[in-house]
Amino acid sequence: MNGPEPEVGRRIASGRSADVYEYGPGRVLRRRRKAPVDAAEPTVMRAVASAGFPVPAVHRVDRHDMVLDRVDGIDLLSVLGKQPWRAWRIGRTLAELHVRLAAIPVDPADPAVTGLPVRVGPAEVFFHGDLHPGNIIDSSDGPIVIDWEGAGLGARDADVATTWLLLEIAEPDDVPALIRPLVGMIKWVMKQAFMQRVERPRPETVAAVCGRRLADPNMRPVELERIRAFAAANAGGLLSEP
């Protein structure tokens, strides 16, 4: 962008750790509230973007701020709420993005890659860490993956294991009791479409992912119990609680 930096505009979105503001034509500024931007986030985003994976372009990083391309559209979780009949298609789209991300080669000789943190298991592929429908924007250019705050390297099945876990334990807030069975059915359809198109994660990866989530202080007591139940069913007795 030539010329002076634009003024920070109105806030257009808020997440668990950051706010997003208008920032001139076609761009946004995402500002973290507490910790600075982890250097792994823009590094992984730029690496996967160079391989053709759909992410917003990163233009500048300055401590708590990151300037990105603006992506217009709504996330697939919101799409699901408005158009529940798209659950199967959304599950397939989610799976396709996982497969594409895991297929991107990691060059161990690249100095940027060698400095990346390893989040789960061996450093086999780039790792998003939270690749669920709420972090995929349904844009006019196709699905765009956002929110790479936990990015790094990980086992080739770590993202699938994480998303599988999230699809199992997620419970939408403020859903009336009368329609909860319908919500459960929609979620089941999406999960089936997803799991049919990805390779089932290894028990050791499932255990590592569950342990990571159990250590997350943002997990609610009911979610912790669901994580333990999921691990009991799918981690082959390998879970070691933090």
C-alpha positions, 0 to 999 in steps of 0.5 A: 500500500503506497502513501500514508497508513490509513486510520483505524476504522470502526470495529467490525468483528470481535473474537476470543482474543482480538478485535478486527477493524476497518483499515482502508480499502480492501483491508482490515487490522486485527488487534490482539487485546493482550499478548502480541501476535505470535510470529508463527501465525503470519509465518504459517499463513504466508507459507500456506498461501504460497502453496495456493491454500485460501487464506487472507494475505498478510500485509504487515505485523506490528506487535499486537496488530496484523494487517490482512486482506478483508474477506467479505462473507459469513462463516460456515457456522453462520451459513449452517444456522441459516441454511441447515440443509447445507450441512452435508456440503459444509462437512465435505468442504471442511474435509477438503480444506483439511486434506489440502492443508495436510498435503502442503509440503514442509521444507525442513531446511527453510529457516522460517519453518525450523523456528516454528513451534510444534503444537501436536506430535511430530512436525510433519505438516503445517498445523492450524489448530482450530479449523472448524466451520466457524473459521471458514468464510464463505466468500465470493472467491470460495472458502477462506480459512481465518484465525491462525492464532494457534498455528505451527507444525504438527502431526499430519492428522492433528488438525483432523483430530482437533476438528473431530473432537470439536464437532463431538463436544461443541454445544451451541449456546442459547439453543431452546430445548425443543430444537436441540434434537434438530441441532444435534441431527444437523451436526451429526450430518456435517460430522459424517460428511467430514469423517467420510472424506478424511483419514481417521486420526491415530489414537496417539494423536487423538490423545495428544489433542485431547490433552491439549484441550484439557489444559485449556483454561477456557474449557467449561466443566461440561466440555472437559467431561466430553473431552474425557469421554471422547478420549476414552472412546478414541484415544486407545487408553493413551490419554495422560491428563495435564 
